[in-house]
Amino acid sequence: MKIAILGGGITGLTAAYCLVKKNYQVTIFEKEKVLGGLAVGFKSNDWNWYLERAYHHLFANDYDILNFAKEIGFDKIFFRSPQTASLFNDKTILPLDTPFDLLKFPYLNIIDKLRAGIMITFLKLSPFLSIYEKQTSKKFLKKTMGKNVWNILWQQLFRGKYGDYAEIILASFIWARIKKRTKALGYVEGGFQTFINFIEEQLKSLKVEMLKGYEVGEIKKQGDKCIINNTLYDVVISTLPTPILIKVFQQILPKNYLQKLSKIEYLHALTLILETDKPILNKTYWLNISTSKIPIMGIVQHTNFIDKKNYGNKHISYLGWYLKRENKLMKMKKEELIKFVEPHLRILNSKFFILNSFLFKAPFAQPIFDKEFIKNKPDFITPTKNFFVANLDMTYPYDRGTNYAVKLGKEVAEMI
Ligand SMILES: Cc1cc2nc3c(=O)[nH]c(=O)nc-3n(C[C@H](O)[C@H](O)[C@H](O)COP(=O)(O)OP(=O)(O)OC[C@H]3O[C@@H](n4cnc5c(N)ncnc54)[C@H](O)[C@@H]3O)c2cc1C
């Protein structure tokens, strides 16, 4: 049996690995010249390690990817506990990693802190409850932790992550977010691309066909099979983002099914990477921006997590945003964006010099987990025989991640 996998991100690669192990003939079609999708990395002149286009780390409980790495003989994942913190009022950076940090937090009274602490512990320990899908995170957090806690701790984080959608995100998102978070964070020796390249080598030796630089256009059916690149495939698995799947599967999937999928909304991810002579953040790896005065969602000082010697001794930081396509930042050239953010960064540290920079956009990278989403999200099985979907909309209630990409890849392969 011949199987076509559309998309060579981690979901597609994992599915290919599992299917070829079941003795199927597998072809991967990937639009880009390199495999890896949203987790793809690149190298600059004097770097020894790859760097992801968008900040990446693992949590200690990302068992699907950790077990898969073991299964294929990849042993280059390590864990550390870098500092995460939040920025309040322009300049005040406060760590919020531990219950002790919360107790010392100056902008909430003791009752608010206790309520927040108890609820965070409850969310961490409790299983998923259906009530989380019946209310928004805003309503849930205000009700359980109090209005002050919402205003000071959460509101800006939701705005940064979800923009105009901040107030309609379901409480299931915040449950999953708190449940999954671990203090220890994982990374791959050499960068995530090293892991992707390792899988690619395995797939090559298992005779999986990988067509890189091949953008799949609208595909056609022939009976229960379908034709791609003049070849007939018995089964097609799409790992493409849903809005692209809708275009590619126009003639294959029923109109009402495609209409349902088209109701899901997305934001696009924008990352600006700065290579500097000094760090922008002194100690912190991950800085949430909890003030509306700074128009950035978060700053990730990668080299406070991973040694700068792997990047030619330069300091690497990411500035990140999730935005609508029409947002003015999405249209800015790299130099314009640097000019826009630099004055804000100088408030945090006036003494760095930008040596190099990179700008990346990832379309449809952030699905909006609202009440429409849960009605319309895709599932592995589609109404059309032999056509399957496994994409990042299906990680709900968890936010997309490489761990879930592996899980989805494995699960879709089990269905065939
Ligand atoms: C800003 C950001 C930060 C993130 N941080 C983390 C993190 O810290 N930790 C973590 O684990 N995960 C993180 N993720 C998520 C993680 O990268 C993804 O969940 C995972 O890589 C998704 O893999 P996938 O294979 O499902 O999808 P994708 O990687 O999107 O793969 C889909 C593939 O389809 C290809 N494609 C698209 N159209 C076509 C076409 N027409 N024809 C052929 N190919 C096509 C794409 O090029 C892509 O390679 C982050 C993502 C973003 C955007």
The ligand as an SDF file (V2000), in Angstrom:
LIG
                    3D

 53 58  0  0  0  0  0  0  0  0999 V2000
    6.3810   30.6610   17.9080 C   0  0  0  0  0  0  0  0  0  0  0  0
    6.3440   29.1840   18.1680 C   0  0  0  0  0  0  0  0  0  0  0  0
    6.9700   28.6920   19.3090 C   0  0  0  0  0  0  0  0  0  0  0  0
    6.9390   27.3250   19.5790 C   0  0  0  0  0  0  0  0  0  0  0  0
    7.5600   26.8590   20.6880 N   0  0  0  0  0  0  0  0  0  0  0  0
    7.5900   25.5420   20.9350 C   0  0  0  0  0  0  0  0  0  0  0  0
    8.2990   25.0090   22.0450 C   0  0  0  0  0  0  0  0  0  0  0  0
    8.8840   25.7420   22.8320 O   0  0  0  0  0  0  0  0  0  0  0  0
    8.2900   23.6640   22.2250 N   0  0  0  0  0  0  0  0  0  0  0  0
    7.6530   22.8150   21.3870 C   0  0  0  0  0  0  0  0  0  0  0  0
    7.7170   21.6130   21.5880 O   0  0  0  0  0  0  0  0  0  0  0  0
    6.9460   23.2820   20.3330 N   0  0  0  0  0  0  0  0  0  0  0  0
    6.9000   24.6070   20.0890 C   0  0  0  0  0  0  0  0  0  0  0  0
    6.2090   25.0850   19.0070 N   0  0  0  0  0  0  0  0  0  0  0  0
    5.3130   24.1950   18.2710 C   0  0  0  0  0  0  0  0  0  0  0  0
    5.9900   23.1840   17.3770 C   0  0  0  0  0  0  0  0  0  0  0  0
    6.9750   23.7710   16.5750 O   0  0  0  0  0  0  0  0  0  0  0  0
    4.8980   22.5760   16.4940 C   0  0  0  0  0  0  0  0  0  0  0  0
    3.8270   22.1430   17.2880 O   0  0  0  0  0  0  0  0  0  0  0  0
    5.3590   21.3870   15.6800 C   0  0  0  0  0  0  0  0  0  0  0  0
    6.6010   21.6330   15.0940 O   0  0  0  0  0  0  0  0  0  0  0  0
    4.2840   21.1340   14.6450 C   0  0  0  0  0  0  0  0  0  0  0  0
    4.6680   20.1090   13.7930 O   0  0  0  0  0  0  0  0  0  0  0  0
    3.6810   19.6390   12.6320 P   0  0  0  0  0  0  0  0  0  0  0  0
    4.4280   18.6660   11.8310 O   0  0  0  0  0  0  0  0  0  0  0  0
    2.3860   19.2250   13.2160 O   0  0  0  0  0  0  0  0  0  0  0  0
    3.3340   20.9500   11.8110 O   0  0  0  0  0  0  0  0  0  0  0  0
    4.2830   21.8460   10.9220 P   0  0  0  0  0  0  0  0  0  0  0  0
    5.6060   21.9280   11.5550 O   0  0  0  0  0  0  0  0  0  0  0  0
    3.5240   23.0910   10.6420 O   0  0  0  0  0  0  0  0  0  0  0  0
    4.4260   20.9910    9.5840 O   0  0  0  0  0  0  0  0  0  0  0  0
    3.6160   21.1570    8.4660 C   0  0  0  0  0  0  0  0  0  0  0  0
    4.5150   21.1100    7.2600 C   0  0  0  0  0  0  0  0  0  0  0  0
    3.7220   21.2460    6.0750 O   0  0  0  0  0  0  0  0  0  0  0  0
    4.4730   21.9620    5.1370 C   0  0  0  0  0  0  0  0  0  0  0  0
    3.5600   22.4570    4.1030 N   0  0  0  0  0  0  0  0  0  0  0  0
    2.6870   23.4890    4.1980 C   0  0  0  0  0  0  0  0  0  0  0  0
    2.0010   23.6210    3.0460 N   0  0  0  0  0  0  0  0  0  0  0  0
    2.4400   22.6500    2.2220 C   0  0  0  0  0  0  0  0  0  0  0  0
    2.0970   22.2420    0.8970 C   0  0  0  0  0  0  0  0  0  0  0  0
    1.1380   22.8640    0.2060 N   0  0  0  0  0  0  0  0  0  0  0  0
    2.7580   21.1970    0.3740 N   0  0  0  0  0  0  0  0  0  0  0  0
    3.7360   20.5190    1.0590 C   0  0  0  0  0  0  0  0  0  0  0  0
    4.0830   20.8720    2.3090 N   0  0  0  0  0  0  0  0  0  0  0  0
    3.4310   21.8980    2.8890 C   0  0  0  0  0  0  0  0  0  0  0  0
    5.1440   23.0370    5.9670 C   0  0  0  0  0  0  0  0  0  0  0  0
    6.2350   23.6050    5.3030 O   0  0  0  0  0  0  0  0  0  0  0  0
    5.5330   22.2500    7.2160 C   0  0  0  0  0  0  0  0  0  0  0  0
    6.8360   21.7200    7.1050 O   0  0  0  0  0  0  0  0  0  0  0  0
    6.2540   26.4390   18.6930 C   0  0  0  0  0  0  0  0  0  0  0  0
    5.6470   26.9460   17.5560 C   0  0  0  0  0  0  0  0  0  0  0  0
    5.6920   28.3060   17.2790 C   0  0  0  0  0  0  0  0  0  0  0  0
    5.0380   28.8260   16.0480 C   0  0  0  0  0  0  0  0  0  0  0  0
  1  2  1  0
  2  3  1  0
  2 52  2  0
  3  4  2  0
  4  5  1  0
  4 50  1  0
  5  6  2  0
  6  7  1  0
  6 13  1  0
  7  8  2  0
  7  9  1  0
  9 10  1  0
 10 11  2  0
 10 12  1  0
 12 13  2  0
 13 14  1  0
 14 15  1  0
 14 50  1  0
 15 16  1  0
 16 17  1  0
 16 18  1  0
 18 19  1  0
 18 20  1  0
 20 21  1  0
 20 22  1  0
 22 23  1  0
 23 24  1  0
 24 25  2  0
 24 26  1  0
 24 27  1  0
 27 28  1  0
 28 29  2  0
 28 30  1  0
 28 31  1  0
 31 32  1  0
 32 33  1  0
 33 34  1  0
 33 48  1  0
 34 35  1  0
 35 36  1  0
 35 46  1  0
 36 37  1  0
 36 45  1  0
 37 38  2  0
 38 39  1  0
 39 40  1  0
 39 45  2  0
 40 41  1  0
 40 42  2  0
 42 43  1  0
 43 44  2  0
 44 45  1  0
 46 47  1  0
 46 48  1  0
 48 49  1  0
 50 51  2  0
 51 52  1  0
 52 53  1  0
M  END
$$$$
